[in-house]
Amino acid sequence: MDMVPIYIFGNDDDKTLGQMLQSALSPFGTAVYPADARQTGTQPCFCITEQKDCSNLPPIRGIAVFKKSFVPAKPVELPPGWVAVISACHDKLKEALRKTGQITVTCGTKATDTFSISGINENQASVSLQRTLKTVTGGIAEPCEITMGLAKPYHPNKILAAAAVLVLSGAGGETVYRV
């Protein structure tokens, strides 16, 4: 498997999503977070980076996760092959990405969202993948129910973003994950 870059964009210092992703992805290969902590001699399968803007992205396929705190200073442009993951409530960003033709995956509570929470309690969440997606590794993910085992309570937005990254990265093709 080629390395999958995962960039998290936001204007806050909350590292919860990056930590969740590192934990959830590690059963499927080396997940490095933060990205600058790479071990020499080891090619990670997943490289998680956080930054405030979306400049300097590598020209390979990747996943760009936009937190609600992300406020674009200029138009958002991702390299070809990148997939944007956003909250369905992030109306300005959703509109800006729609205008660019960028592949965008929405996470929310509506039937029109790509990923939606269908149930949640303190130990697990059920997430619905509501349409067929092409993963950044070239696979196909069909609509399904995904069980997210929770190590602790997380905000639904973080759970949805984590589920989206797991599916889009081609991590094991599972329908049960642990965060």
C-alpha positions in Angstrom: 0.0 0.0 0.0 1.3 3.5 -0.9 1.4 6.0 1.9 -1.9 7.9 2.3 -1.4 11.6 3.4 -4.1 12.9 5.7 -4.2 16.6 6.4 -6.4 18.2 9.0 -7.1 21.9 8.5 -8.4 24.2 11.2 -7.8 27.4 13.1 -7.7 25.8 16.6 -5.3 23.8 18.7 -7.6 20.8 19.3 -5.6 17.6 18.4 -8.4 15.1 19.2 -9.2 14.2 15.6 -5.5 13.5 14.7 -5.1 11.4 17.8 -8.3 9.5 17.0 -7.2 8.8 13.5 -3.7 7.6 14.6 -5.3 5.2 17.0 -8.0 4.0 14.5 -5.6 3.6 11.5 -2.7 1.9 13.4 -4.2 -1.6 13.1 -4.0 -1.2 9.3 -0.4 0.0 9.1 2.0 2.5 10.6 0.1 5.7 11.3 2.4 8.7 12.0 1.0 11.7 13.9 2.2 14.3 13.9 3.8 13.9 10.5 7.2 15.3 11.5 7.6 12.5 14.1 8.4 10.0 11.3 10.8 7.2 12.2 13.8 7.0 9.9 13.9 3.9 7.7 10.2 3.2 8.0 7.7 4.2 5.4 4.4 4.9 7.1 1.1 3.8 5.6 -0.7 6.9 6.9 0.8 10.3 7.6 -1.4 12.6 9.5 -0.6 16.3 9.5 -2.4 19.3 11.0 -2.1 22.9 9.7 -4.1 26.0 9.4 -4.1 26.4 5.6 -4.2 24.0 2.7 -1.0 25.2 0.9 1.9 22.9 0.2 0.0 19.7 -0.3 1.9 16.9 -2.0 0.9 16.2 -5.6 -0.3 12.7 -4.8 -3.8 11.4 -3.8 -4.8 12.3 -0.3 -7.5 13.2 2.2 -8.1 16.8 3.4 -10.3 17.0 6.5 -11.6 20.5 7.3 -12.6 21.2 10.9 -15.5 23.6 11.6 -12.8 26.1 12.8 -11.3 26.3 9.3 -11.8 29.7 7.8 -10.4 30.0 4.3 -8.2 33.1 3.8 -8.2 32.5 0.1 -10.0 30.1 -2.3 -9.5 26.4 -1.4 -7.7 24.5 -4.1 -6.6 20.9 -3.6 -4.3 18.9 -5.9 -6.0 16.5 -8.3 -6.9 13.2 -6.6 -7.5 14.7 -3.2 -10.8 14.3 -1.4 -12.2 16.9 0.9 -14.1 15.8 4.1 -16.2 18.5 5.6 -19.0 19.0 8.1 -22.4 19.5 6.3 -22.9 22.6 8.5 -19.8 24.3 7.0 -21.9 26.1 4.4 -19.3 28.6 3.2 -16.7 25.9 2.6 -19.2 23.6 1.1 -20.2 26.3 -1.4 -16.6 27.3 -2.2 -15.6 23.6 -2.9 -18.7 23.1 -5.0 -17.6 26.0 -7.2 -14.2 24.4 -7.8 -15.6 20.9 -8.7 -13.5 19.4 -5.9 -14.6 15.9 -4.7 -16.2 16.6 -1.4 -17.6 14.2 1.2 -20.0 15.7 3.7 -20.6 14.5 7.2 -23.8 15.3 9.0 -27.3 14.1 10.0 -29.2 14.4 6.8 -29.9 11.7 4.1 -28.1 13.9 1.6 -24.8 13.7 3.6 -22.3 11.1 2.5 -21.7 10.0 6.1 -24.4 10.3 8.8 -24.7 9.2 12.4 -27.5 6.6 12.7 -27.1 5.8 16.4 -24.7 6.7 19.2 -24.1 5.9 22.9 -21.1 6.1 25.2 -19.4 3.0 23.8 -20.2 3.0 20.1 -21.6 4.9 17.2 -23.3 3.6 14.1 -22.4 5.6 11.0 -24.1 5.2 7.6 -22.1 5.5 4.4 -25.0 6.6 2.2 -23.4 6.4 -1.3 -20.7 4.6 -3.2 -17.2 6.1 -2.9 -13.9 5.6 -4.6 -11.1 5.4 -2.0 -7.9 7.3 -2.5 -6.2 3.9 -2.9 -8.4 3.1 -5.9 -10.9 0.8 -4.2 -14.7 1.1 -4.0 -16.6 1.5 -0.8 -20.3 0.6 -1.1 -23.1 2.0 1.1 -23.1 0.3 4.5 -23.4 0.7 8.3 -20.1 1.2 10.0 -19.7 0.5 13.7 -17.3 2.8 15.5 -16.2 1.5 18.9 -15.5 4.4 21.1 -12.7 4.5 23.7 -14.4 7.5 25.2 -17.2 9.9 24.3 -16.4 12.0 21.2 -18.4 14.7 19.5 -20.4 13.3 16.5 -18.5 15.6 14.1 -15.2 13.9 15.1 -16.7 10.4 14.8 -18.1 11.1 11.3 -14.8 12.6 10.1 -12.8 9.6 11.5 -15.2 7.2 9.7 -14.8 9.1 6.5 -11.0 9.0 6.7 -11.0 5.3 7.5 -13.2 4.4 4.6 -11.6 6.8 2.1 -8.1 5.6 3.0 -9.0 2.1 2.2 -8.1 1.0 5.8 -8.9 -2.7 5.7 -12.3 -2.4 4.0 -13.9 -3.0 7.4 -17.3 -2.1 8.8 -16.2 -2.2 12.4 -13.5 0.3 13.7 -12.1 1.3 17.0 -11.4 5.0 18.0 
